[in-house]
Amino acid sequence: MIEKTWQSSDVPPEFLEGAAAHLGIDFLKEWKLDREFLELHTREQLVKLAGEWKLKGGTSYDQMKRPELIDNLSGCVNLVRLPVCLTKLKAV
């Protein structure tokens, strides 16, 4: 198991894009939803993502608290695509 020894904020976006291109990685095809991604978002952002993905929860997503949203959305790994917000990333 490889241990994560750096934070994503330490790696410039240009480096990731260049490394991905060099390795033939297409983020649009390879991106997978994980709990860590969801935990970066506020409750309101999670509700917006659920709407973008057109997911239907047993309880309305806008009625859920953040931890419940994260639990619920993390079970949708195979049902979602790369969020629009990630397709519009720009170098900082």
C-alpha positions as CSV (number, residue, x, y, z in Angstrom):
1,M,0.0,0.0,0.0
2,I,1.4,3.4,-1.0
3,E,1.1,6.0,1.8
4,K,0.1,9.5,0.8
5,T,2.9,11.8,1.8
6,W,1.8,15.0,0.2
7,Q,-1.3,17.1,0.0
8,S,-2.8,17.9,-3.4
9,S,-2.5,21.6,-2.7
10,D,1.3,21.1,-2.8
11,V,1.3,20.0,-6.4
12,P,0.7,22.7,-9.1
13,P,-2.1,22.0,-11.5
14,E,0.3,22.4,-14.4
15,F,2.4,19.5,-13.1
16,L,-0.6,17.2,-12.8
17,E,-1.9,18.1,-16.2
18,G,1.6,17.6,-17.7
19,A,2.2,14.3,-15.9
20,A,-1.3,13.0,-16.9
21,A,-0.7,13.9,-20.5
22,H,2.7,12.3,-20.5
23,L,1.3,9.1,-19.0
24,G,-1.8,9.1,-21.3
25,I,-4.2,9.7,-18.5
26,D,-7.5,11.3,-19.4
27,F,-9.0,12.8,-16.2
28,L,-12.5,12.9,-17.8
29,K,-12.4,9.1,-18.2
30,E,-10.3,8.1,-15.2
31,W,-11.9,10.2,-12.4
32,K,-13.7,8.3,-9.7
33,L,-15.8,9.6,-6.9
34,D,-14.4,9.0,-3.5
35,R,-15.2,10.0,0.1
36,E,-12.2,12.3,0.2
37,F,-13.5,14.4,-2.7
38,L,-16.9,14.7,-1.1
39,E,-15.4,15.8,2.2
40,L,-13.9,18.8,0.5
41,H,-17.4,20.2,-0.1
42,T,-19.9,22.2,2.0
43,R,-23.4,20.9,2.5
44,E,-24.7,23.2,-0.1
45,Q,-22.1,22.1,-2.6
46,L,-23.0,18.5,-2.0
47,V,-26.6,19.2,-2.6
48,K,-25.7,20.9,-5.9
49,L,-23.5,17.9,-6.9
50,A,-26.4,15.5,-6.3
51,G,-28.6,17.7,-8.5
52,E,-25.9,17.9,-11.2
53,W,-25.7,14.1,-11.2
54,K,-29.5,13.8,-11.1
55,L,-29.4,11.4,-8.2
56,K,-32.6,10.5,-6.4
57,G,-32.3,9.9,-2.7
58,G,-34.8,8.2,-0.4
59,T,-34.9,11.5,1.5
60,S,-34.6,14.7,-0.5
61,Y,-30.9,15.7,-0.6
62,D,-31.7,19.2,0.5
63,Q,-33.1,17.8,3.7
64,M,-29.9,15.9,4.6
65,K,-27.1,17.0,6.9
66,R,-23.6,17.1,5.5
67,P,-22.4,13.7,7.1
68,E,-25.5,12.0,5.8
69,L,-25.0,13.5,2.3
70,I,-21.4,12.3,2.2
71,D,-22.5,8.8,3.3
72,N,-25.2,8.7,0.7
73,L,-23.2,10.1,-2.2
74,S,-20.2,8.0,-1.5
75,G,-22.3,5.0,-2.4
76,C,-22.9,6.4,-5.9
77,V,-19.4,5.7,-7.2
78,N,-20.5,4.0,-10.4
79,L,-23.4,6.4,-11.1
80,V,-21.6,9.7,-11.5
81,R,-19.4,11.5,-14.0
82,L,-16.7,14.1,-13.5
83,P,-18.4,17.2,-12.0
84,V,-18.6,20.2,-14.3
85,C,-16.5,22.2,-11.7
86,L,-13.5,19.9,-12.4
87,T,-13.7,20.3,-16.1
88,K,-13.2,24.1,-15.8
89,L,-10.1,24.1,-13.6
90,K,-7.5,26.7,-14.3
91,A,-4.0,27.1,-13.1
92,V,-3.5,29.3,-10.1
